[in-house]
Amino acid sequence: MAVLKAARRFDEAASLVKATDPRTAVVLAVLFVILASSPAVAADAPAGQMTWAVHFSLAPTFFDPAETPGIITPFLVLYALHDALVKPMPGKPQAGSLAESWTVSPDGLVYEFALRSGVRFHNGDPLTAEDVKFSFERYRGAAASTLRARVAAVEVVDPLRVRFRLKQPWFDFMTFFGTPATGAAWIVPKKYVERVGDDGYKKLPVGAGPYKFVSFTPGVELVLEAYEQYWRKAPHVKRLVFRSVPDEATRLAMLKRTEADVVYSVRGALAEEIRKTPGLTLKATGGAFTEWIMFIDQWDQKSPWADRRVRLAANLAIDRPSLNQAEYLGLAKPTGSIIPSGFDFAWPAPTYPYDPKRARQLLAEAGYPNGFDAGQISSDMVYVPIAETVANGLQAIGLRIKLFPMERAAAIKANQEKKLKNLHRAGSAAFGNAATRIEAFVVSEGMYAYGGYPDIDGLFREQAAEPNRRKREAILHRIQQLMHEKVMFAPLFEPAFLNGVGPRVAESGLGLITYHGYSAPYEDVKLHLK
């Protein structure tokens, strides 16, 4: 592009000179050849620094695709450092990335991926089918047990071809594998990981994405630099900086002072301030995002939460419309389900009304006319205001409950290890369909399930093997109806994830990928450079 611009400028100058002095025109031609061969003119090299103010503390576990926890959080980093065989990209819910193409056998048992030639990891190692096989077998994140139970073998056909053999046809394989429902398709370098080990890899991660690791200061910032040999294209911006700034007001102040170019998760009055401030832009993303309250103790028969009437009373005590206005400027969508309405196989669950009078009646019917000590409601720090408002609604009907804030990485780990108790404000913006969300949060063996129901577990196994799409949809709808009838959750919203964009930004990357909440793809972000 720079060469073409220089050529046009030369043609314009030369045309003026030729009319009066042909010898000068020859000199100009020689100068153009010299300039065009220099790096500064030969290509538009990545330039500038773009800074994000992130709403939680980044953790090394987010640098390793093997530990992807079934929520969207780590993809904030993965889309920069790493690449996947297949992943969502602008205009494509499943775009070939490290895989140029893939085929499926007529019987649905074999998926074969043809890898892109010439791709190298940031350390120079060539990416091969061995890395794909290694990454899949090493994967231990969301749905890992489901994937292992259904994939019979991963076979290296040749250095650029890998074959996945299933034990039986599984019509959701590419949804579980090829979307951010999991991190199973994201590839790491086998030789490097084996040399440095898992802990060493988190300290100095090497990927195949558009940016390479520079430094990480826990609780402060992550710094990445453009990898100009990225197969898709060289990034526009030279350096990306992700600063952990848990305080919402501080993030806004950074945006106003241009200390940050993009700030994540600004809600309520502060979001309204962004909308009204000249030079700043409020950008809402979402689509795969739902948030809800988990009734963790519903499987403990000694707990009041084991009574469906108590869980229903809690739902009726939450004033979702008012909470939506206060936190999301009315841009969120109150929902009756933990499954996004736009997902394949989603059932339109009715939303719960705000009815504290009926809630108190239900508690009395359950034997708690004066309420009870409900324990605690935990939440990661970002969503404490929402959890606090829910807690206030529960207090108003007699459920005495304490707020328990947690750092996000700690909350994720505790939830995975089933160490949370009583209530928890949960959420997920992971891609997929109704089945992927149910697998993670509803089925008894799911990563975030503290228990389950035999009828739902049985129906989930049945739908996974059902070849007829209409029958699968009917089964998945029935599962969601049972979730609603049993009052397994207190669904809140399909939130509007509100972010601020500063004046230096030409392309923030927000909203380029359908359903993705964060900036991506990073090689497409741009700054207004002087």
Residue pairs with C-beta under 8 A, 6 or more apart in sequence:
1 43
1 44
2 40
2 41
2 42
2 43
2 44
3 36
3 41
3 42
6 32
6 35
6 36
6 41
7 32
7 36
10 28
10 29
10 32
13 28
14 25
14 28
14 29
17 24
17 25
17 28
18 25
35 41
36 42
39 45
43 234
44 236
45 228
45 234
45 238
46 226
46 228
46 234
46 235
46 236
46 237
46 238
47 236
47 237
47 238
47 527
47 529
48 237
48 238
48 239
48 527
48 529
49 237
49 238
49 239
49 240
49 241
50 237
50 239
50 240
50 241
50 261
50 262
50 504
50 505
50 525
50 527
51 240
51 241
51 242
51 243
51 259
51 260
51 261
51 262
52 240
52 241
52 242
52 243
52 260
52 261
52 262
52 263
52 264
52 519
53 243
53 245
53 250
53 251
53 254
53 255
53 259
53 260
53 262
53 263
53 264
54 76
54 242
54 243
54 244
54 245
54 264
55 245
55 246
55 248
55 251
55 263
55 264
55 265
55 382
56 73
56 244
56 246
56 380
56 381
56 382
56 407
56 408
56 409
57 218
57 219
57 244
57 246
57 407
57 408
57 409
58 77
58 216
58 218
58 222
58 242
58 244
59 218
59 408
59 409
60 202
60 203
60 216
60 218
61 67
61 74
61 202
61 409
61 413
62 73
62 74
62 76
62 77
62 78
62 409
63 74
63 77
63 81
63 201
63 202
63 205
63 213
63 216
64 188
64 198
64 201
64 202
64 205
65 74
65 78
65 82
65 84
65 135
65 139
65 141
65 183
65 186
65 187
65 188
66 135
66 138
66 139
66 140
66 141
66 183
66 188
66 198
67 74
67 140
67 141
67 183
68 74
68 75
68 78
68 141
68 142
68 180
68 182
68 183
68 184
68 186
69 141
69 142
69 412
69 416
69 447
70 141
70 142
70 143
70 181
70 182
70 428
70 430
70 440
70 447
70 448
71 142
71 412
71 427
71 428
71 429
71 430
72 180
72 288
72 289
72 428
72 429
72 430
72 431
72 516
72 517
72 518
73 408
73 412
74 183
75 180
75 516
75 518
75 520
76 242
76 518
77 222
77 242
78 183
78 186
78 209
79 87
79 209
79 518
79 520
79 521
79 522
80 209
80 210
80 211
80 224
80 240
80 522
81 205
81 207
81 209
81 211
81 212
81 213
81 224
82 186
82 187
82 188
82 207
82 208
82 209
83 97
83 98
83 119
83 186
83 187
83 207
83 208
83 209
84 97
84 98
84 178
84 185
84 186
84 187
85 96
85 97
85 98
85 99
85 102
85 113
85 115
85 132
85 178
85 185
85 187
86 94
86 95
86 96
86 97
86 99
86 102
86 113
86 174
86 177
86 178
86 185
87 94
87 95
87 97
87 178
87 179
87 180
87 185
87 186
88 94
88 95
88 179
88 180
88 431
88 513
88 514
88 515
88 516
89 95
89 97
89 513
89 521
90 512
90 513
90 521
90 524
93 179
93 431
93 514
94 174
94 178
94 179
96 102
97 116
97 232
98 115
98 116
98 119
98 127
98 132
98 187
98 208
99 113
99 114
99 115
99 116
100 114
100 115
100 116
101 113
101 114
102 111
102 112
102 113
102 114
103 111
103 112
104 110
104 111
105 111
105 112
107 169
108 166
108 169
108 170
108 171
108 467
109 165
109 166
109 168
109 169
110 163
110 164
110 165
110 166
111 163
111 164
111 166
111 173
111 174
112 157
112 161
112 162
112 163
112 164
113 132
113 161
113 162
113 163
113 164
114 160
114 161
115 127
115 128
115 129
115 132
115 159
115 160
115 161
115 162
116 127
116 160
116 231
117 160
118 126
118 231
119 126
119 127
119 208
119 231
120 126
120 127
120 208
120 229
121 127
121 189
121 192
121 206
121 207
121 208
122 206
122 207
122 208
122 212
122 213
122 227
123 189
123 192
123 206
125 189
125 191
125 192
125 206
127 187
127 189
127 208
128 156
128 159
128 160
129 156
129 157
129 158
129 159
129 160
129 161
129 162
130 156
130 159
130 190
131 187
131 188
131 189
131 190
132 154
132 162
132 187
133 154
133 155
133 156
133 162
134 188
134 190
134 193
135 184
135 186
135 187
135 188
135 190
136 147
136 151
136 154
136 164
136 184
137 154
138 188
138 193
139 147
139 182
139 183
139 184
141 182
141 183
141 184
142 181
142 182
142 183
142 430
142 440
142 447
143 176
143 181
143 182
143 184
143 436
143 439
143 440
143 447
144 182
144 184
145 445
146 176
146 439
147 176
147 177
147 182
147 184
149 167
150 166
150 167
150 168
150 170
150 173
150 464
151 164
151 165
151 166
151 167
152 165
152 166
152 167
153 164
153 165
154 162
154 163
154 164
154 165
155 162
155 163
155 164
155 165
156 162
156 163
157 163
164 173
164 177
166 173
168 465
169 465
169 467
170 464
170 465
171 464
171 466
171 467
171 469
171 472
172 433
172 435
172 436
172 464
175 181
175 344
175 432
175 433
175 435
175 436
176 182
176 184
176 432
176 436
176 439
177 184
177 185
178 185
179 431
179 432
179 436
180 430
180 431
180 432
180 516
181 430
181 431
181 432
181 436
181 440
182 436
187 208
188 201
188 206
188 207
189 206
189 207
189 208
192 201
192 206
193 201
196 203
196 204
204 213
205 213
206 212
206 213
207 213
209 227
209 230
209 522
210 226
210 227
210 230
210 232
210 235
210 521
210 522
210 523
211 224
211 225
211 226
211 227
211 235
211 240
211 522
212 224
212 225
212 226
212 227
213 224
214 223
214 224
214 225
214 239
215 222
215 223
216 222
216 223
219 244
220 243
220 244
221 241
221 242
221 243
221 244
222 241
222 242
223 239
223 240
223 241
223 242
224 239
224 240
224 241
224 242
225 238
225 239
225 240
226 234
226 235
226 237
226 238
226 239
227 235
228 234
228 235
230 523
232 521
232 523
233 523
234 523
235 522
235 523
235 525
236 507
236 523
236 524
236 525
236 526
236 527
237 522
237 525
237 526
237 527
240 522
243 254
243 260
245 251
245 254
245 260
245 263
246 381
246 382
248 265
248 266
248 267
248 270
249 270
251 260
251 263
251 264
251 265
251 266
251 500
252 263
252 266
252 270
252 273
252 274
252 500
253 259
254 260
254 263
255 261
255 263
255 274
255 280
255 500
255 502
256 277
256 280
258 502
258 503
258 504
260 502
261 501
261 502
261 504
261 505
261 508
261 527
262 499
262 500
262 501
262 502
262 505
262 508
262 510
262 519
263 499
263 500
264 497
264 499
264 518
265 382
265 497
265 498
265 499
266 274
266 282
266 498
266 499
266 500
267 327
267 328
267 329
267 385
267 498
268 326
268 327
268 329
268 385
271 282
271 328
271 329
271 498
271 500
272 329
274 280
274 281
274 282
274 498
274 500
275 282
275 329
279 502
279 503
280 500
280 501
280 502
280 503
281 500
281 501
282 498
282 499
282 500
282 501
283 498
283 499
283 500
283 501
283 508
283 510
283 511
284 331
284 496
284 497
284 498
284 499
285 496
285 497
285 499
285 510
285 511
285 516
285 517
285 518
286 429
286 494
286 495
286 496
286 497
286 515
286 517
287 340
287 342
287 494
287 514
287 515
288 340
288 342
288 343
288 428
288 429
288 430
288 431
288 432
288 515
288 516
288 517
289 340
289 427
289 428
289 429
289 494
289 495
289 497
289 517
290 335
290 337
290 338
290 339
290 340
290 427
290 428
290 429
290 437
290 491
290 492
290 493
290 494
290 495
291 383
291 386
291 425
291 426
291 427
291 492
291 493
291 495
292 338
292 425
292 426
292 427
292 489
292 490
292 491
292 492
293 314
293 318
293 377
293 390
293 423
293 424
293 425
293 426
293 489
293 490
293 492
294 420
294 423
294 424
294 425
294 426
294 448
294 450
294 489
295 305
295 311
295 314
295 423
295 487
295 488
295 489
295 490
296 305
296 420
296 421
296 422
296 423
296 424
296 450
297 303
297 305
297 306
297 375
297 421
297 422
298 305
298 306
298 311
298 451
298 488
299 306
299 450
299 451
299 452
300 306
304 310
304 366
304 368
304 372
304 374
305 311
305 374
305 422
307 366
308 486
308 487
309 362
309 363
309 365
309 366
310 362
310 363
310 366
310 368
311 487
311 488
311 490
312 359
312 362
312 487
313 358
313 359
313 360
313 362
313 363
313 366
313 397
313 399
314 359
314 394
314 399
314 490
315 352
315 487
315 490
316 352
316 353
316 354
316 355
316 356
316 358
316 359
316 362
317 354
317 356
317 359
317 393
317 394
317 396
317 397
317 399
318 352
318 354
318 390
318 393
318 490
318 492
319 354
319 393
320 334
320 351
320 352
320 354
320 492
320 493
321 334
321 354
322 354
323 386
323 389
323 390
323 492
323 493
324 330
324 331
324 332
324 334
324 493
326 389
327 385
327 386
327 389
328 493
328 495
328 496
328 498
329 496
329 498
331 496
331 498
332 493
332 494
332 495
332 496
333 341
333 493
333 494
334 351
334 492
334 493
335 341
335 349
335 351
335 491
335 492
335 493
335 494
336 348
336 349
336 350
336 351
336 352
336 484
336 491
337 346
337 347
337 348
337 349
337 480
337 483
337 484
337 491
338 426
338 428
338 437
338 441
338 442
338 483
338 489
338 491
339 346
339 347
339 434
339 437
339 438
339 480
340 346
340 437
340 494
341 348
341 494
342 515
343 432
343 433
343 434
343 437
344 433
344 434
345 433
345 434
345 435
345 472
345 473
345 476
345 477
346 433
346 434
346 480
347 434
347 476
347 477
347 480
347 481
349 480
349 481
349 483
349 484
349 491
350 484
351 491
352 490
352 491
356 393
356 396
356 397
359 397
360 397
360 398
363 369
363 371
363 397
363 398
363 399
368 398
370 398
371 397
371 398
371 399
371 400
372 398
372 399
372 400
373 400
373 401
374 394
374 399
374 400
374 401
374 422
374 423
375 401
375 402
375 421
375 422
375 423
376 401
376 402
376 403
376 404
376 421
376 422
376 423
377 387
377 390
377 391
377 394
377 401
377 402
377 403
377 404
377 422
377 423
377 424
377 425
378 387
378 404
378 405
378 406
378 411
378 414
378 420
378 422
378 423
378 424
378 425
379 386
379 387
379 403
379 404
379 405
379 406
379 411
379 424
379 425
380 405
380 406
380 407
380 408
380 411
380 412
380 425
381 405
381 406
381 407
381 408
382 408
383 425
383 427
384 403
384 405
386 425
386 492
387 403
387 425
388 403
390 425
390 490
390 492
391 401
391 402
391 403
394 401
395 401
401 422
401 423
406 414
411 420
411 424
414 420
415 424
415 426
415 448
416 447
416 448
418 450
420 450
426 441
426 448
427 495
428 437
428 440
428 441
429 497
429 515
429 517
430 436
430 437
430 440
431 515
431 516
434 476
434 479
434 480
435 460
435 463
435 464
435 476
438 446
438 456
438 460
438 476
438 479
438 480
439 446
439 460
440 446
440 447
440 448
440 449
441 447
441 448
441 449
442 449
442 452
442 456
442 460
442 479
442 483
442 488
443 449
443 452
443 456
443 457
443 460
444 451
444 452
444 453
444 457
445 452
445 457
446 452
453 482
453 486
455 482
456 479
456 482
456 483
459 475
459 478
459 479
459 482
460 479
462 475
463 472
463 475
463 476
463 479
466 472
466 475
483 489
497 517
499 508
499 510
501 508
501 510
503 528
504 527
504 528
505 525
505 526
505 527
505 528
506 526
506 527
506 528
507 524
507 525
507 526
508 519
508 525
509 518
509 519
509 520
509 521
509 522
509 524
509 525
510 518
510 519
512 520
512 521
512 524
513 520
513 521
519 525
